[in-house]
Amino acid sequence: MLGYGERTVIDGLDLDLLPGRITAIVGANASGKSTLLRSMSRLLAPRRGAVLLDGQEVHRLPARHLARVLGLLPQSPTTPEGITVADLVGRGRHPHQRLFARWSPADDEAVATALEATGTADLAERPVDELSGGQRQRVWIAMALAQETDLLLLDEPTTFLDVAHQVEVLELLTDLNRARGITLVMVLHDLNLAARYCDRLVMIAGGKVAADGAPAEVLTQERVKEVFGLDSRIITDPVSATPLMLPLGRHGAHAVPRPPLSEHARTQLR
Amino acid sequence: MKDAAVQDPCPAAQDPARADATAAPRILLASPDAAGHSTTLERVVAERRRRHRRALLNGAVLAGTILAVFCLTLVVGRTVYSPAEVLAVLAGQDVPGASFTVGRLRLPRAVLAVLAGACFGLGGVTFQTMLRNPLASPDIIGISSGASAAAAFAIVVLGLSGPAVSLLAILAGLGVAFLVFLLSARGGVAGTRLILVGIGISAMLTSLTDWVLSTAGQWDLQEALRWLTGSLNNASWDQALPVLAALAVLGPLLLSRGGELRATQLGDDTARALGVRVGRSRLVVVVAAVGLISFATAATGPIAFVAFLSGPIAARIVGPGSSPLLPAAAVGALLVLVADLVGQFATGTRYPVGVVTGVLGAPYLLWLIVRVNRRGSALWPPTTPCTCRTSCSATASAP
């Protein structure tokens, strides 16, 4: 059972994560997606129940120990003014460093590998606040990679990015998953991108799991209606052969011809 | 010139968006070539060494300047003694005149200036870094005024002296810190609310100090000014020792938390994800910083704006990325030393040190409020994050 203050957001939810796979948590606004992710990463302690990692309760593990196994990229991390890319990525090494300990070659190695994996090595000396949105998000992912965890949780990693950068970030995450077997769990808003890039969709509605499985099983017209209250049509994505959800509004369908502008609207336009 | 543009190794400098788009397909993971990797490694190491060197250089320059000003304060005064005479006094020899003036008056005063300045600088920058806001300095949010009011009360009304005064000052400082955090707890501690609550409490405590001083008729203007703006007049070894002890114990404790503070700069959630126990770390850091501020305040009064100014000045000097803690302590010490020198000898009248730092700090406070208000970043954080995750000002203002 999870909640903030007196408000209970999630109650009676049971979920197993698949190691080495990409899982997307999707659902309507305020359905408890981020709450679920926050509890998995011990940012939020469950009032009842437990989050288990390798059979151990996440909220009882020593903080530093957990941070070497499980990483999290929050939705809007703070970029300190003027910090360079290499410095920011280096801060991902915090759980591996001891009090007063010197910077080790392993730290440098991890930072260099993370920069290369995210294609940001050329930016190493640049201040982060000068970068574009997509570059910036890649740098933050590099920071999480430098943490060298097997499991990485990402809270809406594509929010605030334009469509090209969304695809770029998801491609990068897929590459990381394929090349290194990192288990990825992310909250995503775009159902179609989630269906395309993720092995598994978990659809949350009202703090419960509404559907869970491969994108083709989960993303159905009935489910979209039930969870989002939206009429839609699901077709097969001609590019990726995954399900593609097309919302049916009252407007915009070519079956319904666009009515001519009324006299009033024409006056307004003039 | 055209060739130069084509050969520019970093096209992103001209157009980040385009560089981004062209860089995307080049992401290679499966087999990063060994040569490329060693180049990246070299760049990472070089970048880190550059930051490290810069920090060392800055530290050396700051330490050298402090030493120079420290020596200057021993030499100059109403009577100027030669460096040889000063050295003789420091070596413990009995020099007529100089032994008293330098050994009893100037030396404790300069030592107390360095110690108190370092305490204010370190305590201030800790608060500013932890709360990610330059206005969240202990002398703005009432902690210095609390310690000062308690010290004045202890001395004037209760007739206490020595360690009892320090103890009361630190208890009051902690009490004020607790009260400010408690009253501003809703909606995150780093918000505007904390600053405004702190400013209000600070005003109340300053008037309390006023009242205490006005009830005690035998106190002269100099002594009153100590508890209102801070002063090094009548500095003695008895005052310097508790400050030295506080700095020796709490200073290393704070510095040991430097890594956690650096992680906290990335946001509370990120810090937690990096294994920092944010709540516990914050508690330790607040208690240590309040301790430093309170001990220094019990000795010199709340030297105006030193805690507030040291961190930002140090950050300018060392640049982003380096830990600002030690440089801020050095800047604090330097500020107090120089301001005391200026206050004593720059004009015909001898002003207490707090008057000089106050003159320096007030315009900076105004500038900061105007700038922050315009950018809408630190003091009034947006309820929703800026949509492009850049430092653009357009979307960063709260509705």
Interface residues (C-beta under 8 A of the other chain):
Chain A: R38 S41 R42 L43 A63 R64 H65 L66 A67 R68 G71 L72 L73 P74 Q75 S76 P77 T78 T79 P80 E81 G82 I83 T84 A86 D87 L88 G90 R91 G92 H94 P95 Q97 L99 F100 W103 D108 E109 V111 A112 T113 L115 E116 A117 T118 G119 A121 D122 L123 A124 E125 R126 P127 D129 E130 L131 S132 G133 G134 Q135 R136 Q137 M143 A144 Q147 F160 A164 H165 V167 E168 E171 L172 D175 L176 R178 A179 R180
Chain B: C10 A12 P16 A17 A19 D20 A21 A23 A24 R26 I27 L28 L29 A30 P32 G36 H37 T39 T40 L41 R43 V44 V45 E47 R48 R51 R132 S256 G259 E260 R262 A263 Q265 L266 G267 D269 T270 R272 A273 L274 G275 V276 R277 G319 P320 G321 P385 C386 T387 C388 R389 T390 S391
